[in-house]
Amino acid sequence: MLDRLADPARIQAFLDRLSYSADPVYRCPRSVLRDRKAHCFDGALFAAAALRRLGHPPLLVDMRAVRDDDHVIAIFQRGGHIGAVAQSNYVGLRFREPVFRTLRELVLSYFEDFFNVDREKTLRAYSRPLDLSRFDALCWETSDEGLGVIASRLDTVRHFPLLGRRQAASLSKVDERSYKAGMLGINRAGLYKPKR
């Protein structure tokens, strides 16, 4: 199966055909292939493994949010520019073409589409890339057992803020049309529910 995913766009197309998982478990790439479902962490692991087969280092980036779930993407470079492959419950938090000069620029491209069910724009920070080859001893591509270690490490790696307090306090809500478009095909069981 992985041999057919010959470029990042095909990897993304495969992820787009999967069901979004609301299960509170981590799936390695092998389990994603077996179960045909994934949430963002599982999808990023799968994308990193598939990108690795194409010669890219297996790199994950965590995007941290407030009153929302974080989001994890697998990044790659082509011609000195950065792109991303991702699984998401939201339409706008998936693929990015490799046209971004910096990681910050790439992450900012997700800002407007990163919102919660209360229509708040929630993206606040991003991590430096985490190289999954450092975790090869955990057999992360074929075993679910060590994935909690990777998730914990991704959470503790250095994160960089995107907004100052004043900027965050003055953000507008997501408009109706963008909200409906971003929620197209959503799995409601997988939505973060902000505390009121």
Backbone torsions as a table, in degrees:
resi	resn	phi	psi	omega
1	MET	NA	-47.9	-177.8
2	LEU	-62.3	-30.3	179.4
3	ASP	-62.6	-25.4	179.8
4	ARG	-80.5	-14.4	-178.7
5	LEU	-89.5	77.1	-167.0
6	ALA	-85.3	-2.2	175.8
7	ASP	-158.4	165.5	-176.9
8	PRO	-57.1	-36.5	179.8
9	ALA	-64.0	-36.6	177.9
10	ARG	-71.7	-34.1	174.7
11	ILE	-61.6	-44.9	179.1
12	GLN	-63.7	-41.4	179.6
13	ALA	-60.9	-38.1	176.5
14	PHE	-63.6	-47.1	179.6
15	LEU	-60.9	-37.7	-178.7
16	ASP	-65.2	-22.1	178.3
17	ARG	-84.5	-10.8	-178.9
18	LEU	-80.5	155.5	169.8
19	SER	-75.1	143.7	175.4
20	TYR	-79.1	127.0	-175.6
21	SER	-88.5	131.4	172.1
22	ALA	-102.0	6.6	-178.5
23	ASP	-69.6	138.4	-179.9
24	PRO	-83.8	48.4	179.7
25	VAL	-134.5	159.4	173.4
26	TYR	-100.2	140.0	177.3
27	ARG	-118.5	129.9	173.3
28	CYS	-73.4	167.2	178.8
29	PRO	-53.6	-38.9	178.3
30	ARG	-62.7	-42.2	179.8
31	SER	-67.9	-33.9	175.9
32	VAL	-62.0	-43.8	177.8
33	LEU	-62.4	-39.5	-179.0
34	ARG	-70.2	-47.1	-172.7
35	ASP	-86.6	-19.1	-178.2
36	ARG	58.1	37.3	173.2
37	LYS	-153.5	156.5	-177.6
38	ALA	-165.0	148.2	166.4
39	HIS	-99.3	-171.9	-169.2
40	CYS	-64.2	-38.6	179.4
41	PHE	-64.8	-46.9	178.5
42	ASP	-60.1	-45.2	-179.0
43	GLY	-63.4	-38.9	178.5
44	ALA	-66.7	-40.2	175.9
45	LEU	-61.3	-45.7	179.3
46	PHE	-60.0	-47.1	-179.7
47	ALA	-61.8	-40.9	179.4
48	ALA	-62.6	-41.2	178.2
49	ALA	-65.1	-43.0	180.0
50	ALA	-68.0	-39.8	177.3
51	LEU	-65.1	-36.4	178.1
52	ARG	-60.3	-39.5	179.0
53	ARG	-64.5	-21.1	178.0
54	LEU	-92.8	2.6	177.4
55	GLY	99.7	3.9	178.0
56	HIS	-90.8	145.8	172.5
57	PRO	-65.6	145.9	-178.9
58	PRO	-81.7	94.6	-173.0
59	LEU	-115.8	130.4	174.9
60	LEU	-111.2	147.4	173.4
61	VAL	-129.0	132.8	176.8
62	ASP	-98.0	131.7	173.4
63	MET	-108.1	117.7	-174.0
64	ARG	-91.3	140.6	-176.7
65	ALA	-127.9	165.3	171.2
66	VAL	-111.7	142.5	-179.3
67	ARG	49.6	40.0	-176.8
68	ASP	-167.9	167.7	172.5
69	ASP	-74.3	148.7	167.2
70	ASP	-67.9	169.0	177.8
71	HIS	-134.8	138.0	-178.0
72	VAL	-117.2	134.6	179.7
73	ILE	-127.6	155.5	171.0
74	ALA	-102.5	131.3	-177.4
75	ILE	-109.6	157.4	177.8
76	PHE	-148.6	163.3	177.6
77	GLN	-122.7	144.9	172.4
78	ARG	-143.6	125.5	179.5
79	GLY	60.2	32.2	179.2
80	GLY	79.4	5.2	178.8
81	HIS	-116.4	154.2	-172.5
82	ILE	-103.9	138.7	173.2
83	GLY	-131.4	-179.6	-177.8
84	ALA	-148.4	151.8	172.4
85	VAL	-123.6	137.7	-175.9
86	ALA	-157.3	153.7	171.0
87	GLN	-106.5	134.5	178.7
88	SER	-150.8	154.7	173.1
89	ASN	-75.3	-21.2	-178.2
90	TYR	-101.5	139.6	-176.9
91	VAL	-56.9	-45.1	-171.3
92	GLY	-82.6	2.8	-175.1
93	LEU	-108.6	34.3	-175.8
94	ARG	-111.6	-121.6	-170.6
95	PHE	-67.1	145.3	169.1
96	ARG	-133.2	129.2	175.8
97	GLU	-63.6	152.1	179.5
98	PRO	-79.4	75.9	-179.5
99	VAL	-124.0	4.0	-174.4
100	PHE	-97.8	134.8	-175.7
101	ARG	-79.3	-29.7	-178.2
102	THR	-132.9	162.3	177.3
103	LEU	-64.5	-40.2	178.4
104	ARG	-59.3	-43.7	178.9
105	GLU	-59.9	-44.1	177.7
106	LEU	-60.4	-49.2	-178.2
107	VAL	-62.0	-40.5	179.1
108	LEU	-62.3	-24.9	178.0
109	SER	-66.2	-17.0	177.7
110	TYR	-90.0	-9.4	-167.9
111	PHE	-57.5	-52.6	-175.1
112	GLU	-65.3	-28.6	-178.0
113	ASP	-91.5	-2.0	-176.9
114	PHE	-97.0	91.0	-176.7
115	PHE	-140.4	163.6	179.6
116	ASN	-104.8	-177.0	-176.6
117	VAL	-69.7	-14.3	174.7
118	ASP	-89.8	8.0	178.3
119	ARG	68.1	22.3	176.2
120	GLU	-88.4	136.5	174.1
121	LYS	-78.0	119.7	-163.3
122	THR	-114.4	-8.9	-177.7
123	LEU	-68.8	130.3	-176.7
124	ARG	-130.5	-24.8	-175.8
125	ALA	-157.8	166.8	177.1
126	TYR	-142.9	153.9	-177.0
127	SER	-93.3	161.3	167.3
128	ARG	-69.7	158.5	-178.9
129	PRO	-64.3	140.0	175.9
130	LEU	-105.8	120.3	-178.0
131	ASP	-85.0	112.7	-176.7
132	LEU	-71.1	-15.0	177.3
133	SER	-63.1	-21.6	175.8
134	ARG	-68.5	-14.1	-177.7
135	PHE	-112.1	17.8	-177.8
136	ASP	-60.1	-28.4	178.6
137	ALA	-64.1	-20.4	177.8
138	LEU	-83.5	-3.8	-178.0
139	CYS	54.1	45.7	-174.1
140	TRP	-62.1	-20.2	179.9
141	GLU	-79.5	-21.5	-174.2
142	THR	-127.9	-6.1	-177.4
143	SER	-132.1	136.6	178.4
144	ASP	-79.9	-17.4	-167.5
145	GLU	-61.0	-39.5	-175.6
146	GLY	-96.8	8.9	-173.0
147	LEU	-68.9	-27.5	176.2
148	GLY	-61.5	-32.8	177.7
149	VAL	-64.1	-43.9	179.2
150	ILE	-65.4	-44.4	179.4
151	ALA	-60.2	-41.7	178.9
152	SER	-65.0	-41.7	179.7
153	ARG	-65.8	-39.9	178.9
154	LEU	-62.5	-34.3	179.1
155	ASP	-71.6	-29.1	-176.0
156	THR	-98.5	-10.3	178.2
157	VAL	-63.6	156.3	-177.0
158	ARG	-59.0	133.5	175.8
159	HIS	-114.6	148.9	-178.7
160	PHE	-116.6	130.4	-178.6
161	PRO	-70.4	148.8	176.5
162	LEU	-101.4	-30.4	-174.3
163	LEU	-129.0	152.3	168.5
164	GLY	-86.8	170.5	-178.6
165	ARG	-59.7	-44.7	-179.1
166	ARG	-63.1	-42.0	177.8
167	GLN	-60.6	-46.7	-178.6
168	ALA	-62.7	-38.5	-177.8
169	ALA	-70.2	-22.0	-175.7
170	SER	-105.2	13.3	-179.4
171	LEU	-69.6	140.6	175.9
172	SER	-83.6	162.8	176.0
173	LYS	-77.0	158.5	176.8
174	VAL	-70.5	134.4	-179.1
175	ASP	-71.1	162.3	-174.3
176	GLU	-57.9	-46.5	-177.2
177	ARG	-65.4	-44.9	178.9
178	SER	-64.6	-38.8	179.0
179	TYR	-61.4	-49.1	-179.8
180	LYS	-62.5	-41.2	-179.6
181	ALA	-65.4	-42.1	-179.1
182	GLY	-68.0	-24.3	-177.9
183	MET	-94.6	4.5	-178.1
184	LEU	-59.2	124.4	177.7
185	GLY	73.5	18.8	-175.1
186	ILE	-65.4	147.1	169.6
187	ASN	-96.3	102.7	-173.9
188	ARG	-59.5	-29.2	179.0
189	ALA	-65.9	-22.4	-178.7
190	GLY	-96.2	7.8	-178.7
191	LEU	-82.1	140.1	172.1
192	TYR	-73.0	134.8	179.4
193	LYS	-109.7	103.8	-179.4
194	PRO	-62.4	144.1	176.3
195	LYS	-73.7	135.3	-179.0
196	ARG	-82.6	NA	NA
